[in-house]
Amino acid sequence: MHQNLNFVIEILGTISFAMSGSFAAMQKRLDPFGVLIIAFVTSVGGGTVRDLLLDVPVFWMHDMIMCSVIFITCLFSMVFKSIEKKFRVTLFLFDSFGLGLFTIVGIQKGLNADLHPLICLTLGTITGCFGGIIRDILLNRIPLILRKEIYATACILGGGVFLILVKLTGLSYTFVQISTILLIVAIRTFAVKYHWQMPKFYGAEQNSEM
């Protein structure tokens, strides 16, 4: 049961980030091949870094299902774009769900490798964030994780709750997975809606580069 749900979560995360990457690339008016490349790196970037850190085979190199899902999702997004008007809202929604889904996937990979919970949380954050970082760098944008928006913090908070519930409660594992994914999406959504920001410990007038 757990394995089936984990597979579904990975597929949904891949679709979410493929859509996010596709819409971001189309915002920059890239050609179809460029859209496919951005969709691909957004979907697999975080997982690739995670697997390299774990010293295990990179997941997408041995799983044509994931590659096929990215390709089909990319084609669908290019068709969907012609009828979708709220471009920024769509990009935000897919990015938020991808963040939540892949954060939990990364944490579970760490738990399966018997790593310390803090390392598992780090792997979850890497899995959730690094695809978006690579996407934004390729599109010549400041990565979301480096902006004032709550992004990696949502991964850390939601992932922390996931670990606490798994380790210290007898709740259903499926319930914990789904609820913490939705928690990450909710934190990200409310942070943008209500302009939540991390506190700054330096003056706003300090604009000069070091």
Secondary structure, DSSP 8 states (H G I E B T S, - for coil): -HHHHHHHHHHHHHHHHHHHHHHHHHHTT--HHHHHHHHHHHHHHHHHHHHHHHTS--GGGG-HHHHHHHHHHHHHHHHHTTT---HHHHHHHHHHHHHHHHHHHHHHHHHHTT--HHHHHHHHHHHHHHHHHHHHHHTT---GGGSSB-SHHHHHHHHHHHHHHHHH----HHHHHHHHHHHHHHHHHHHHHTT-B----S-TT-----
